[in-house]
Each structure stands twice: as structure tokens, then as C-alpha cells.
């Protein structure tokens, strides 16, 4: 559950971090990545922090170097890339007191979108060094962690088949184009077990398990999802026809809290999804190997996130020493 006091009108005083580790994804941001990385390094050195610089590789997408940064005494880890880089760093920082700051470089950046973290480099650095800290939940699958959402079926197939070149050129529209190709995806039977409740059996096209409300394309598919309530929001897509999809689309675009029956929504801290055969899955937009069973648990208050000044403040007060 949430640590700190979200209702407090007087947030704790934040000590500016002295040792900052940057986990930089050189593949995020296309041709401008190297230029933006150079500007980031220069601005942090100008800010007077003790800087350690790590770059991700195909073999280590961020978790390994973020763990090394913690071992070396980092007081703040900055994830510079897309949602995959953020997820990898969050996995390494899960359960620690070291805050994670997000400097959005990639095409997704859903963590930044959900918490209003700015894309402007100067503003993102200010949020990282000067603004508030919020303790949030993470999703867990064994030792793996995710920040935004996991999915099985439709959304995972859509993300898997999104053209990377189109995504770089068109941004969220590329997800829409991929989604249109999967609207007629065959329905299957999903058996969904949530906490200690009796299993639900539903014919549909997918299941989404969300910790944050906005997913790819900044669509508020599950707008009631709260990142520090100790619960997932679980959406079961019982869609079958184009009319079903139209109802769901209107509900999402108009941000209706009343949901059509084609999108069933539940809350749970543990979710198991089973199918008769393997289906595609995704974690924070990154595809995983198809499975016939997916079990996820919420990890309450696992991550401290650097957030803008208008966000809920849960900065622990600086302790005075005698």
C-alpha cells in the first residue's frame, strides 16, 4: 500500500540527490538520441551532481546496470529511454529506497504520460532533481516487474505487430493501425481467477491487467486505475463484432466511467489468466513469449518515482541528527 501521507498539506523536505546514475538507451529517440544524451550529460554536470553514466545493450536493457548503480551508492537513477528502459530500471529498483526518475526519449513514454512528466529536457531534469517523490505499486511476474500494464490476447498482438518504422514516424497512430488489423481476432475462452474469488470464464479477445490508466496511444482504457491502491484494474474484452468495438471505443475516447458490457472491469491484487493454447502477452508494451497461463501479483509500494510538483507528495522528511 501507499507509504507516506498523501493528504498531507506540508510535504517532507527533499534533499537534492548528490550521486546520480543515468541509464541511457542509445536506441531510443532515433537519430536525435546521441544529441539529446550529450545535452543531458552536460546539464547534469552543470547541475553539480556526481554523475555515473550507463548505457543499455540488447543483452542488458537496464536492469543490470541499474542494479550496479544502486550497489555503487546512487541516490537517484534516471531512466532515459522508452517504457522498456523504465520497466527494466523499475525491476532493479523494486523494494529499494532509491528513487527512479524518467527522462522520456522513446516513442511510448507511458509512465511519463500518466504522471505528467514533461518531455522537455530541462523540465524533466528539474522534476528528477527538485520535485516530489511518490511511492507506487508495481506489477510482478516472479522476479520481473512492470509499471503500466500487462496483457494477453488482443493488446499483446497489437503491440507485437506494430510497425517500428511507422511508430517512429506516426507515434500513437501506428498502434491504431495495428489494432485495426486485429479487431477480427478470433475469440477464445479466458478463465480469469482474481484473488480468492471463483474463476470467471469469458469468451473474448483479450485480458488487460493495468496498474496505470493510460495505455498505448494515451488511451484511458481503465481510467479508474490507481497506481498506489495495492490493486490491479483488470479489463476483459468480451468483444465479438465491429459494433462491440465501436461501443468500447466510444466509451474510451469519451472517458466514460460507465463501461459497456463488452468491457468487463474488476479490481484484484492477484490475477491468473488461463487459455487452452498459448497466446501473445506483453509487459509495458514489450512482447513476451506466448503462454497459456499468466499469473501476476501487485507489489505494493515497491517503487519511489520522481514526479512533478503538482503530484501527490510522499517525500520522507529529512531526519535531523543530534
Protein Blocks (a to p, Z undefined) as FASTA:
>chain_A
ZZdjfkbcbdcdddddfbdcddddfkgoijmlmmmmmmmmmmmmmnopacddddddfklg
olmmmmmmmmnopabdcdeddfklmmmmmmmmgopabdcddddfblnommmmmnopafbl
klmmmmmmmmccdddddddehjbccfkbccehjlmmmmmmpcfklmmmnommlmmmmmmm
mmmgccddddddehjbccdddddfbdcddfbfbdghiiafblmbcfklopacddddfbfb
fmlmmmmmmmmmnopabdcfklccdddfbdcdddfbdcdddeehiacdddfbdcddddeh
kbccdddfkbccfbdcddddZZ
